[in-house]
Amino acid sequence: HLNSFITLLFISLFIAISSIAVAYRWKIIITSMGENISIINASKNVIIGSFFNQFLPSTFGGDF
């Protein structure tokens, strides 16, 4: 059970770091367009988009 917990912890950490990296990329893109967004709000948007990409049919997703 400990091995499963460590694996789950590692995967969760990787997803969190990945989401922050993507949010930072979106912050750079949005800032270059003249708007301002915080990393926290960008991270929320990335996590919500990832959720919808996983659970909606393929024609609708987080980009919708």
All heavy atoms as TSV, in Angstrom:
chain	resi	resn	atom	element	x	y	z
A	1	HIS	N	N	0.809	-1.207	0.000
A	1	HIS	CA	C	0.000	0.000	0.000
A	1	HIS	C	C	0.849	1.267	0.000
A	1	HIS	O	O	0.443	2.274	-0.559
A	1	HIS	CB	C	-0.957	0.021	1.182
A	1	HIS	CG	C	-1.989	-1.063	1.117
A	1	HIS	ND1	N	-2.879	-1.152	0.081
A	1	HIS	CD2	C	-2.272	-2.092	1.929
A	1	HIS	CE1	C	-3.673	-2.187	0.275
A	1	HIS	NE2	N	-3.324	-2.782	1.406
A	2	LEU	N	N	1.992	1.200	0.644
A	2	LEU	CA	C	2.865	2.366	0.681
A	2	LEU	C	C	3.395	2.693	-0.708
A	2	LEU	O	O	3.471	3.866	-1.084
A	2	LEU	CB	C	4.031	2.131	1.645
A	2	LEU	CG	C	5.006	3.298	1.796
A	2	LEU	CD1	C	4.285	4.526	2.338
A	2	LEU	CD2	C	6.167	2.918	2.689
A	3	ASN	N	N	3.694	1.671	-1.497
A	3	ASN	CA	C	4.188	1.890	-2.852
A	3	ASN	C	C	3.124	2.574	-3.712
A	3	ASN	O	O	3.432	3.466	-4.502
A	3	ASN	CB	C	4.624	0.561	-3.469
A	3	ASN	CG	C	5.437	0.764	-4.719
A	3	ASN	OD1	O	5.975	1.826	-4.953
A	3	ASN	ND2	N	5.518	-0.274	-5.533
A	4	SER	N	N	1.878	2.177	-3.552
A	4	SER	CA	C	0.784	2.807	-4.294
A	4	SER	C	C	0.613	4.265	-3.879
A	4	SER	O	O	0.367	5.135	-4.720
A	4	SER	CB	C	-0.524	2.054	-4.056
A	4	SER	OG	O	-0.434	0.750	-4.547
A	5	PHE	N	N	0.756	4.537	-2.602
A	5	PHE	CA	C	0.635	5.907	-2.111
A	5	PHE	C	C	1.746	6.781	-2.662
A	5	PHE	O	O	1.500	7.920	-3.088
A	5	PHE	CB	C	0.650	5.923	-0.578
A	5	PHE	CG	C	0.594	7.314	-0.010
A	5	PHE	CD1	C	-0.591	8.037	-0.027
A	5	PHE	CD2	C	1.725	7.903	0.528
A	5	PHE	CE1	C	-0.647	9.318	0.477
A	5	PHE	CE2	C	1.683	9.182	1.040
A	5	PHE	CZ	C	0.491	9.890	1.015
A	6	ILE	N	N	2.955	6.276	-2.678
A	6	ILE	CA	C	4.085	7.040	-3.205
A	6	ILE	C	C	3.894	7.305	-4.697
A	6	ILE	O	O	4.160	8.405	-5.180
A	6	ILE	CB	C	5.414	6.312	-2.917
A	6	ILE	CG1	C	5.698	6.338	-1.419
A	6	ILE	CG2	C	6.564	6.942	-3.681
A	6	ILE	CD1	C	6.864	5.488	-0.987
A	7	THR	N	N	3.406	6.318	-5.427
A	7	THR	CA	C	3.147	6.492	-6.856
A	7	THR	C	C	2.079	7.555	-7.075
A	7	THR	O	O	2.236	8.435	-7.938
A	7	THR	CB	C	2.716	5.160	-7.489
A	7	THR	OG1	O	3.739	4.196	-7.274
A	7	THR	CG2	C	2.452	5.316	-8.972
A	8	LEU	N	N	1.010	7.502	-6.316
A	8	LEU	CA	C	-0.067	8.492	-6.426
A	8	LEU	C	C	0.444	9.891	-6.079
A	8	LEU	O	O	0.105	10.872	-6.756
A	8	LEU	CB	C	-1.238	8.110	-5.515
A	8	LEU	CG	C	-2.455	9.017	-5.560
A	8	LEU	CD1	C	-3.084	9.002	-6.949
A	8	LEU	CD2	C	-3.469	8.582	-4.524
A	9	LEU	N	N	1.263	9.994	-5.066
A	9	LEU	CA	C	1.835	11.272	-4.676
A	9	LEU	C	C	2.726	11.835	-5.786
A	9	LEU	O	O	2.658	13.025	-6.113
A	9	LEU	CB	C	2.627	11.120	-3.380
A	9	LEU	CG	C	3.197	12.385	-2.762
A	9	LEU	CD1	C	2.066	13.305	-2.320
A	9	LEU	CD2	C	4.073	12.031	-1.586
A	10	PHE	N	N	3.550	10.981	-6.392
A	10	PHE	CA	C	4.435	11.397	-7.475
A	10	PHE	C	C	3.630	11.879	-8.682
A	10	PHE	O	O	3.936	12.917	-9.265
A	10	PHE	CB	C	5.346	10.236	-7.876
A	10	PHE	CG	C	6.263	10.565	-9.012
A	10	PHE	CD1	C	7.343	11.410	-8.831
A	10	PHE	CD2	C	6.023	10.046	-10.271
A	10	PHE	CE1	C	8.186	11.717	-9.883
A	10	PHE	CE2	C	6.857	10.353	-11.335
A	10	PHE	CZ	C	7.936	11.186	-11.135
A	11	ILE	N	N	2.592	11.157	-9.041
A	11	ILE	CA	C	1.751	11.545	-10.176
A	11	ILE	C	C	1.043	12.874	-9.891
A	11	ILE	O	O	0.985	13.754	-10.755
A	11	ILE	CB	C	0.738	10.433	-10.505
A	11	ILE	CG1	C	1.470	9.216	-11.079
A	11	ILE	CG2	C	-0.334	10.919	-11.468
A	11	ILE	CD1	C	0.614	7.978	-11.207
A	12	SER	N	N	0.525	13.039	-8.682
A	12	SER	CA	C	-0.146	14.290	-8.316
A	12	SER	C	C	0.816	15.471	-8.360
A	12	SER	O	O	0.456	16.559	-8.834
A	12	SER	CB	C	-0.748	14.172	-6.914
A	12	SER	OG	O	-1.715	13.154	-6.878
A	13	LEU	N	N	2.024	15.270	-7.899
A	13	LEU	CA	C	3.033	16.325	-7.940
A	13	LEU	C	C	3.384	16.688	-9.382
A	13	LEU	O	O	3.488	17.868	-9.727
A	13	LEU	CB	C	4.286	15.877	-7.188
A	13	LEU	CG	C	5.426	16.882	-7.103
A	13	LEU	CD1	C	4.993	18.108	-6.310
A	13	LEU	CD2	C	6.638	16.241	-6.474
A	14	PHE	N	N	3.526	15.690	-10.230
A	14	PHE	CA	C	3.832	15.929	-11.634
A	14	PHE	C	C	2.709	16.709	-12.324
A	14	PHE	O	O	2.966	17.646	-13.085
A	14	PHE	CB	C	4.079	14.610	-12.360
A	14	PHE	CG	C	4.405	14.780	-13.805
A	14	PHE	CD1	C	5.645	15.250	-14.202
A	14	PHE	CD2	C	3.461	14.492	-14.777
A	14	PHE	CE1	C	5.947	15.421	-15.540
A	14	PHE	CE2	C	3.747	14.656	-16.117
A	14	PHE	CZ	C	4.997	15.119	-16.494
A	15	ILE	N	N	1.461	16.357	-12.049
A	15	ILE	CA	C	0.320	17.061	-12.638
A	15	ILE	C	C	0.278	18.513	-12.153
A	15	ILE	O	O	0.016	19.429	-12.931
A	15	ILE	CB	C	-1.004	16.323	-12.331
A	15	ILE	CG1	C	-1.049	15.008	-13.104
A	15	ILE	CG2	C	-2.218	17.185	-12.653
A	15	ILE	CD1	C	-2.193	14.101	-12.716
A	16	ALA	N	N	0.560	18.734	-10.882
A	16	ALA	CA	C	0.559	20.098	-10.338
A	16	ALA	C	C	1.647	20.948	-10.997
A	16	ALA	O	O	1.392	22.084	-11.410
A	16	ALA	CB	C	0.750	20.064	-8.824
A	17	ILE	N	N	2.843	20.406	-11.123
A	17	ILE	CA	C	3.940	21.144	-11.750
A	17	ILE	C	C	3.630	21.414	-13.217
A	17	ILE	O	O	3.871	22.517	-13.724
A	17	ILE	CB	C	5.274	20.377	-11.582
A	17	ILE	CG1	C	5.693	20.395	-10.112
A	17	ILE	CG2	C	6.367	20.966	-12.457
A	17	ILE	CD1	C	6.852	19.486	-9.792
A	18	SER	N	N	3.069	20.432	-13.885
A	18	SER	CA	C	2.707	20.591	-15.289
A	18	SER	C	C	1.638	21.678	-15.462
A	18	SER	O	O	1.731	22.507	-16.374
A	18	SER	CB	C	2.209	19.260	-15.846
A	18	SER	OG	O	1.739	19.406	-17.145
A	19	SER	N	N	0.653	21.691	-14.596
A	19	SER	CA	C	-0.413	22.700	-14.675
A	19	SER	C	C	0.134	24.100	-14.438
A	19	SER	O	O	-0.270	25.060	-15.108
A	19	SER	CB	C	-1.512	22.399	-13.658
A	19	SER	OG	O	-2.158	21.197	-13.979
A	20	ILE	N	N	1.068	24.237	-13.514
A	20	ILE	CA	C	1.662	25.541	-13.243
A	20	ILE	C	C	2.485	26.003	-14.450
A	20	ILE	O	O	2.449	27.182	-14.821
A	20	ILE	CB	C	2.503	25.498	-11.958
A	20	ILE	CG1	C	1.574	25.327	-10.750
A	20	ILE	CG2	C	3.342	26.759	-11.802
A	20	ILE	CD1	C	2.285	25.024	-9.455
A	21	ALA	N	N	3.211	25.085	-15.076
A	21	ALA	CA	C	4.008	25.437	-16.254
A	21	ALA	C	C	3.110	25.897	-17.403
A	21	ALA	O	O	3.410	26.895	-18.071
A	21	ALA	CB	C	4.865	24.253	-16.686
A	22	VAL	N	N	2.004	25.197	-17.622
A	22	VAL	CA	C	1.073	25.586	-18.687
A	22	VAL	C	C	0.410	26.924	-18.341
A	22	VAL	O	O	0.230	27.773	-19.211
A	22	VAL	CB	C	0.018	24.477	-18.914
A	22	VAL	CG1	C	-1.084	24.939	-19.842
A	22	VAL	CG2	C	0.683	23.216	-19.446
A	23	ALA	N	N	0.076	27.126	-17.074
A	23	ALA	CA	C	-0.524	28.398	-16.654
A	23	ALA	C	C	0.449	29.550	-16.869
A	23	ALA	O	O	0.045	30.634	-17.308
A	23	ALA	CB	C	-0.936	28.323	-15.188
A	24	TYR	N	N	1.712	29.334	-16.599
A	24	TYR	CA	C	2.715	30.377	-16.821
A	24	TYR	C	C	2.816	30.707	-18.313
A	24	TYR	O	O	2.925	31.873	-18.692
A	24	TYR	CB	C	4.069	29.943	-16.270
A	24	TYR	CG	C	5.118	31.025	-16.373
A	24	TYR	CD1	C	5.040	32.158	-15.577
A	24	TYR	CD2	C	6.153	30.919	-17.268
A	24	TYR	CE1	C	5.980	33.165	-15.679
A	24	TYR	CE2	C	7.104	31.920	-17.381
A	24	TYR	CZ	C	7.010	33.036	-16.580
A	24	TYR	OH	O	7.936	34.036	-16.692
A	25	ARG	N	N	2.743	29.664	-19.156
A	25	ARG	CA	C	2.758	29.899	-20.602
A	25	ARG	C	C	1.554	30.740	-21.021
A	25	ARG	O	O	1.691	31.686	-21.800
A	25	ARG	CB	C	2.761	28.568	-21.347
A	25	ARG	CG	C	2.841	28.738	-22.849
A	25	ARG	CD	C	2.787	27.427	-23.543
A	25	ARG	NE	N	1.435	26.889	-23.387
A	25	ARG	CZ	C	1.057	25.728	-23.868
A	25	ARG	NH1	N	1.902	24.948	-24.474
A	25	ARG	NH2	N	-0.179	25.315	-23.710
A	26	TRP	N	N	0.366	30.425	-20.493
A	26	TRP	CA	C	-0.823	31.210	-20.821
A	26	TRP	C	C	-0.700	32.631	-20.300
A	26	TRP	O	O	-1.171	33.577	-20.934
A	26	TRP	CB	C	-2.088	30.555	-20.264
A	26	TRP	CG	C	-2.647	29.563	-21.216
A	26	TRP	CD1	C	-2.685	28.209	-21.075
A	26	TRP	CD2	C	-3.239	29.839	-22.492
A	26	TRP	NE1	N	-3.259	27.637	-22.172
A	26	TRP	CE2	C	-3.614	28.611	-23.058
A	26	TRP	CE3	C	-3.479	30.999	-23.204
A	26	TRP	CZ2	C	-4.216	28.524	-24.307
A	26	TRP	CZ3	C	-4.080	30.911	-24.452
A	26	TRP	CH2	C	-4.442	29.682	-24.978
A	27	LYS	N	N	-0.087	32.817	-19.133
A	27	LYS	CA	C	0.117	34.162	-18.605
A	27	LYS	C	C	0.979	34.980	-19.560
A	27	LYS	O	O	0.674	36.145	-19.834
A	27	LYS	CB	C	0.773	34.117	-17.228
A	27	LYS	CG	C	1.042	35.493	-16.647
A	27	LYS	CD	C	1.649	35.414	-15.292
A	27	LYS	CE	C	2.047	36.755	-14.712
A	27	LYS	NZ	N	1.244	37.890	-15.002
A	28	ILE	N	N	2.028	34.382	-20.101
A	28	ILE	CA	C	2.893	35.082	-21.052
A	28	ILE	C	C	2.112	35.458	-22.315
A	28	ILE	O	O	2.207	36.588	-22.806
A	28	ILE	CB	C	4.120	34.224	-21.401
A	28	ILE	CG1	C	5.032	34.104	-20.185
A	28	ILE	CG2	C	4.882	34.796	-22.587
A	28	ILE	CD1	C	6.144	33.101	-20.352
A	29	ILE	N	N	1.317	34.520	-22.818
A	29	ILE	CA	C	0.541	34.772	-24.030
A	29	ILE	C	C	-0.480	35.881	-23.802
A	29	ILE	O	O	-0.601	36.812	-24.607
A	29	ILE	CB	C	-0.151	33.474	-24.509
A	29	ILE	CG1	C	0.894	32.471	-24.997
A	29	ILE	CG2	C	-1.171	33.767	-25.600
A	29	ILE	CD1	C	0.349	31.088	-25.239
A	30	ILE	N	N	-1.220	35.802	-22.710
A	30	ILE	CA	C	-2.265	36.793	-22.435
A	30	ILE	C	C	-1.659	38.167	-22.152
A	30	ILE	O	O	-2.191	39.192	-22.582
A	30	ILE	CB	C	-3.171	36.306	-21.282
A	30	ILE	CG1	C	-3.987	35.094	-21.765
A	30	ILE	CG2	C	-4.085	37.409	-20.782
A	30	ILE	CD1	C	-4.756	34.386	-20.695
A	31	THR	N	N	-0.529	38.199	-21.452
A	31	THR	CA	C	0.138	39.469	-21.183
A	31	THR	C	C	0.621	40.121	-22.473
A	31	THR	O	O	0.538	41.341	-22.633
A	31	THR	CB	C	1.318	39.257	-20.209
A	31	THR	OG1	O	0.820	38.676	-19.003
A	31	THR	CG2	C	2.002	40.572	-19.879
A	32	SER	N	N	1.097	39.309	-23.415
A	32	SER	CA	C	1.557	39.871	-24.687
A	32	SER	C	C	0.400	40.437	-25.507
A	32	SER	O	O	0.621	41.248	-26.406
A	32	SER	CB	C	2.311	38.813	-25.499
A	32	SER	OG	O	1.418	37.848	-26.003
A	33	MET	N	N	-0.819	40.026	-25.197
A	33	MET	CA	C	-1.994	40.553	-25.883
A	33	MET	C	C	-2.545	41.802	-25.203
A	33	MET	O	O	-3.568	42.348	-25.618
A	33	MET	CB	C	-3.077	39.468	-25.956
A	33	MET	CG	C	-2.669	38.296	-26.807
A	33	MET	SD	S	-3.769	36.867	-26.703
A	33	MET	CE	C	-5.347	37.551	-27.019
A	34	GLY	N	N	-1.883	42.258	-24.125
A	34	GLY	CA	C	-2.283	43.485	-23.469
A	34	GLY	C	C	-3.174	43.312	-22.261
A	34	GLY	O	O	-3.613	44.293	-21.675
A	35	GLU	N	N	-3.473	42.100	-21.879
A	35	GLU	CA	C	-4.298	41.848	-20.697
A	35	GLU	C	C	-3.405	41.399	-19.551
A	35	GLU	O	O	-2.248	41.053	-19.741
A	35	GLU	CB	C	-5.345	40.770	-20.995
A	35	GLU	CG	C	-6.359	41.167	-22.037
A	35	GLU	CD	C	-7.261	42.307	-21.607
A	35	GLU	OE1	O	-7.588	42.389	-20.419
A	35	GLU	OE2	O	-7.622	43.116	-22.471
A	36	ASN	N	N	-3.958	41.375	-18.355
A	36	ASN	CA	C	-3.203	40.936	-17.195
A	36	ASN	C	C	-3.970	39.817	-16.503
A	36	ASN	O	O	-5.171	39.928	-16.282
A	36	ASN	CB	C	-2.977	42.113	-16.241
A	36	ASN	CG	C	-1.963	41.789	-15.177
A	36	ASN	OD1	O	-1.261	40.781	-15.258
A	36	ASN	ND2	N	-1.885	42.640	-14.171
A	37	ILE	N	N	-3.266	38.752	-16.145
A	37	ILE	CA	C	-3.866	37.627	-15.434
A	37	ILE	C	C	-2.844	37.099	-14.443
A	37	ILE	O	O	-1.648	37.079	-14.727
A	37	ILE	CB	C	-4.336	36.518	-16.405
A	37	ILE	CG1	C	-5.128	35.436	-15.682
A	37	ILE	CG2	C	-3.170	35.927	-17.163
A	37	ILE	CD1	C	-5.805	34.436	-16.591
A	38	SER	N	N	-3.313	36.704	-13.276
A	38	SER	CA	C	-2.390	36.162	-12.279
A	38	SER	C	C	-2.135	34.681	-12.570
A	38	SER	O	O	-2.910	34.024	-13.262
A	38	SER	CB	C	-2.978	36.321	-10.870
A	38	SER	OG	O	-4.105	35.480	-10.710
A	39	ILE	N	N	-1.046	34.179	-12.031
A	39	ILE	CA	C	-0.724	32.760	-12.195
A	39	ILE	C	C	-1.811	31.900	-11.554
A	39	ILE	O	O	-2.157	30.844	-12.084
A	39	ILE	CB	C	0.657	32.446	-11.562
A	39	ILE	CG1	C	1.776	33.070	-12.392
A	39	ILE	CG2	C	0.891	30.965	-11.420
A	39	ILE	CD1	C	1.971	32.423	-13.731
A	40	ILE	N	N	-2.375	32.357	-10.451
A	40	ILE	CA	C	-3.426	31.585	-9.763
A	40	ILE	C	C	-4.657	31.450	-10.657
A	40	ILE	O	O	-5.200	30.358	-10.827
A	40	ILE	CB	C	-3.776	32.228	-8.411
A	40	ILE	CG1	C	-2.585	32.094	-7.468
A	40	ILE	CG2	C	-5.029	31.599	-7.814
A	40	ILE	CD1	C	-2.729	32.823	-6.162
A	41	ASN	N	N	-5.097	32.558	-11.251
A	41	ASN	CA	C	-6.262	32.494	-12.140
A	41	ASN	C	C	-5.961	31.686	-13.396
A	41	ASN	O	O	-6.816	30.937	-13.874
A	41	ASN	CB	C	-6.742	33.888	-12.509
A	41	ASN	CG	C	-7.462	34.564	-11.367
A	41	ASN	OD1	O	-7.978	33.913	-10.470
A	41	ASN	ND2	N	-7.479	35.878	-11.383
A	42	ALA	N	N	-4.766	31.835	-13.924
A	42	ALA	CA	C	-4.383	31.038	-15.088
A	42	ALA	C	C	-4.349	29.554	-14.724
A	42	ALA	O	O	-4.795	28.704	-15.507
A	42	ALA	CB	C	-3.031	31.496	-15.624
A	43	SER	N	N	-3.856	29.226	-13.535
A	43	SER	CA	C	-3.817	27.823	-13.087
A	43	SER	C	C	-5.222	27.254	-12.937
A	43	SER	O	O	-5.481	26.109	-13.316
A	43	SER	CB	C	-3.078	27.704	-11.756
A	43	SER	OG	O	-1.740	28.070	-11.887
A	44	LYS	N	N	-6.125	28.054	-12.385
A	44	LYS	CA	C	-7.516	27.607	-12.255
A	44	LYS	C	C	-8.108	27.292	-13.626
A	44	LYS	O	O	-8.775	26.268	-13.802
A	44	LYS	CB	C	-8.363	28.672	-11.555
A	44	LYS	CG	C	-8.087	28.818	-10.091
A	44	LYS	CD	C	-8.935	29.950	-9.513
A	44	LYS	CE	C	-8.608	30.217	-8.078
A	44	LYS	NZ	N	-9.388	31.334	-7.516
A	45	ASN	N	N	-7.862	28.177	-14.593
A	45	ASN	CA	C	-8.386	27.960	-15.941
A	45	ASN	C	C	-7.793	26.704	-16.580
A	45	ASN	O	O	-8.492	25.951	-17.263
A	45	ASN	CB	C	-8.123	29.172	-16.822
A	45	ASN	CG	C	-8.964	30.354	-16.428
A	45	ASN	OD1	O	-10.023	30.212	-15.842
A	45	ASN	ND2	N	-8.487	31.534	-16.740
A	46	VAL	N	N	-6.514	26.465	-16.366
A	46	VAL	CA	C	-5.864	25.275	-16.924
A	46	VAL	C	C	-6.442	24.008	-16.297
A	46	VAL	O	O	-6.738	23.038	-17.000
A	46	VAL	CB	C	-4.332	25.345	-16.711
A	46	VAL	CG1	C	-3.677	24.004	-16.970
A	46	VAL	CG2	C	-3.734	26.411	-17.600
A	47	ILE	N	N	-6.638	24.015	-14.987
A	47	ILE	CA	C	-7.178	22.828	-14.305
A	47	ILE	C	C	-8.615	22.564	-14.749
A	47	ILE	O	O	-8.994	21.423	-14.998
A	47	ILE	CB	C	-7.070	23.003	-12.784
A	47	ILE	CG1	C	-5.594	22.960	-12.379
A	47	ILE	CG2	C	-7.859	21.935	-12.044
A	47	ILE	CD1	C	-5.323	23.378	-10.948
A	48	ILE	N	N	-9.420	23.616	-14.875
A	48	ILE	CA	C	-10.802	23.451	-15.344
A	48	ILE	C	C	-10.814	22.921	-16.772
A	48	ILE	O	O	-11.576	22.003	-17.105
A	48	ILE	CB	C	-11.576	24.780	-15.231
A	48	ILE	CG1	C	-11.805	25.122	-13.769
A	48	ILE	CG2	C	-12.899	24.719	-15.982
A	48	ILE	CD1	C	-12.318	26.538	-13.531
A	49	GLY	N	N	-9.962	23.472	-17.637
A	49	GLY	CA	C	-9.877	22.998	-19.017
A	49	GLY	C	C	-9.439	21.545	-19.094
A	49	GLY	O	O	-9.970	20.765	-19.887
A	50	SER	N	N	-8.488	21.152	-18.253
A	50	SER	CA	C	-8.037	19.758	-18.234
A	50	SER	C	C	-9.154	18.818	-17.788
A	50	SER	O	O	-9.318	17.730	-18.334
A	50	SER	CB	C	-6.842	19.602	-17.295
A	50	SER	OG	O	-5.746	20.343	-17.756
A	51	PHE	N	N	-9.917	19.260	-16.805
A	51	PHE	CA	C	-11.042	18.449	-16.341
A	51	PHE	C	C	-12.046	18.206	-17.465
A	51	PHE	O	O	-12.443	17.078	-17.725
A	51	PHE	CB	C	-11.737	19.137	-15.161
A	51	PHE	CG	C	-13.008	18.458	-14.738
A	51	PHE	CD1	C	-12.964	17.338	-13.936
A	51	PHE	CD2	C	-14.238	18.936	-15.150
A	51	PHE	CE1	C	-14.131	16.700	-13.545
A	51	PHE	CE2	C	-15.409	18.310	-14.770
A	51	PHE	CZ	C	-15.353	17.180	-13.960
A	52	PHE	N	N	-12.432	19.288	-18.164
A	52	PHE	CA	C	-13.400	19.144	-19.235
A	52	PHE	C	C	-12.842	18.342	-20.406
A	52	PHE	O	O	-13.585	17.633	-21.076
A	52	PHE	CB	C	-13.932	20.499	-19.686
A	52	PHE	CG	C	-14.914	21.089	-18.719
A	52	PHE	CD1	C	-14.651	22.287	-18.079
A	52	PHE	CD2	C	-16.099	20.438	-18.440
A	52	PHE	CE1	C	-15.553	22.828	-17.188
A	52	PHE	CE2	C	-17.017	20.959	-17.552
A	52	PHE	CZ	C	-16.739	22.161	-16.918
A	53	ASN	N	N	-11.547	18.449	-20.678
A	53	ASN	CA	C	-10.939	17.644	-21.733
A	53	ASN	C	C	-11.021	16.152	-21.414
A	53	ASN	O	O	-11.129	15.333	-22.316
A	53	ASN	CB	C	-9.477	18.031	-21.948
A	53	ASN	CG	C	-9.337	19.217	-22.863
A	53	ASN	OD1	O	-10.177	19.458	-23.713
A	53	ASN	ND2	N	-8.270	19.962	-22.686
A	54	GLN	N	N	-11.005	15.793	-20.145
A	54	GLN	CA	C	-11.045	14.390	-19.756
A	54	GLN	C	C	-12.467	13.825	-19.743
A	54	GLN	O	O	-12.665	12.654	-20.045
A	54	GLN	CB	C	-10.425	14.202	-18.361
A	54	GLN	CG	C	-8.952	14.448	-18.330
A	54	GLN	CD	C	-8.193	13.465	-19.198
A	54	GLN	OE1	O	-8.476	12.267	-19.208
A	54	GLN	NE2	N	-7.243	13.973	-19.951
A	55	PHE	N	N	-13.455	14.624	-19.386
A	55	PHE	CA	C	-14.776	14.079	-19.102
A	55	PHE	C	C	-15.868	14.441	-20.100
A	55	PHE	O	O	-16.980	13.934	-19.992
A	55	PHE	CB	C	-15.215	14.485	-17.693
A	55	PHE	CG	C	-14.364	13.853	-16.630
A	55	PHE	CD1	C	-13.421	14.588	-15.951
A	55	PHE	CD2	C	-14.482	12.509	-16.344
A	55	PHE	CE1	C	-12.615	14.008	-14.989
A	55	PHE	CE2	C	-13.689	11.909	-15.392
A	55	PHE	CZ	C	-12.754	12.659	-14.714
A	56	LEU	N	N	-15.588	15.298	-21.067
A	56	LEU	CA	C	-16.585	15.601	-22.080
A	56	LEU	C	C	-16.299	14.811	-23.355
A	56	LEU	O	O	-15.162	14.389	-23.580
A	56	LEU	CB	C	-16.587	17.097	-22.396
A	56	LEU	CG	C	-17.160	18.007	-21.317
A	56	LEU	CD1	C	-17.038	19.461	-21.743
A	56	LEU	CD2	C	-18.601	17.695	-21.024
A	57	PRO	N	N	-17.307	14.594	-24.188
A	57	PRO	CA	C	-17.065	13.896	-25.463
A	57	PRO	C	C	-16.018	14.632	-26.299
A	57	PRO	O	O	-15.749	15.819	-26.084
A	57	PRO	CB	C	-18.427	13.928	-26.157
A	57	PRO	CG	C	-19.411	14.187	-25.088
A	57	PRO	CD	C	-18.703	14.949	-24.016
A	58	SER	N	N	-15.466	13.956	-27.271
A	58	SER	CA	C	-14.314	14.487	-27.992
A	58	SER	C	C	-14.607	15.767	-28.780
A	58	SER	O	O	-13.708	16.535	-29.046
A	58	SER	CB	C	-13.763	13.425	-28.948
A	58	SER	OG	O	-14.738	13.084	-29.908
A	59	THR	N	N	-15.853	16.004	-29.181
A	59	THR	CA	C	-16.126	17.227	-29.936
A	59	THR	C	C	-16.220	18.446	-29.035
A	59	THR	O	O	-16.132	19.564	-29.514
A	59	THR	CB	C	-17.432	17.088	-30.739
A	59	THR	OG1	O	-18.496	16.752	-29.845
A	59	THR	CG2	C	-17.298	16.013	-31.807
A	60	PHE	N	N	-16.441	18.248	-27.762
A	60	PHE	CA	C	-16.425	19.343	-26.778
A	60	PHE	C	C	-15.283	19.065	-25.837
A	60	PHE	O	O	-15.000	17.945	-25.483
A	60	PHE	CB	C	-17.725	19.408	-25.976
A	60	PHE	CG	C	-18.932	19.663	-26.801
A	60	PHE	CD1	C	-19.815	18.638	-27.088
A	60	PHE	CD2	C	-19.167	20.920	-27.310
A	60	PHE	CE1	C	-20.937	18.862	-27.861
A	60	PHE	CE2	C	-20.291	21.153	-28.098
A	60	PHE	CZ	C	-21.168	20.125	-28.370
A	61	GLY	N	N	-14.634	20.106	-25.394
A	61	GLY	CA	C	-13.533	19.911	-24.460
A	61	GLY	C	C	-13.262	21.171	-23.699
A	61	GLY	O	O	-14.051	22.108	-23.685
A	62	GLY	N	N	-12.091	21.212	-23.059
A	62	GLY	CA	C	-11.720	22.372	-22.276
A	62	GLY	C	C	-11.557	23.621	-23.098
A	62	GLY	O	O	-11.673	24.725	-22.595
A	63	ASP	N	N	-11.282	23.465	-24.402
A	63	ASP	CA	C	-11.139	24.628	-25.259
A	63	ASP	C	C	-12.487	25.253	-25.586
A	63	ASP	O	O	-12.557	26.396	-25.998
A	63	ASP	CB	C	-10.437	24.240	-26.566
A	63	ASP	CG	C	-9.051	23.702	-26.315
A	63	ASP	OD1	O	-8.431	24.117	-25.317
A	63	ASP	OD2	O	-8.590	22.865	-27.092
A	64	PHE	N	N	-13.564	24.476	-25.443
A	64	PHE	CA	C	-14.899	24.967	-25.730
A	64	PHE	C	C	-15.249	26.053	-24.741
A	64	PHE	O	O	-15.740	27.064	-25.028
A	64	PHE	CB	C	-15.896	23.826	-25.652
A	64	PHE	CG	C	-17.323	24.244	-25.866
A	64	PHE	CD1	C	-17.730	24.644	-27.129
A	64	PHE	CD2	C	-18.227	24.246	-24.846
A	64	PHE	CE1	C	-19.042	25.032	-27.343
A	64	PHE	CE2	C	-19.543	24.630	-25.059
A	64	PHE	CZ	C	-19.949	25.015	-26.298
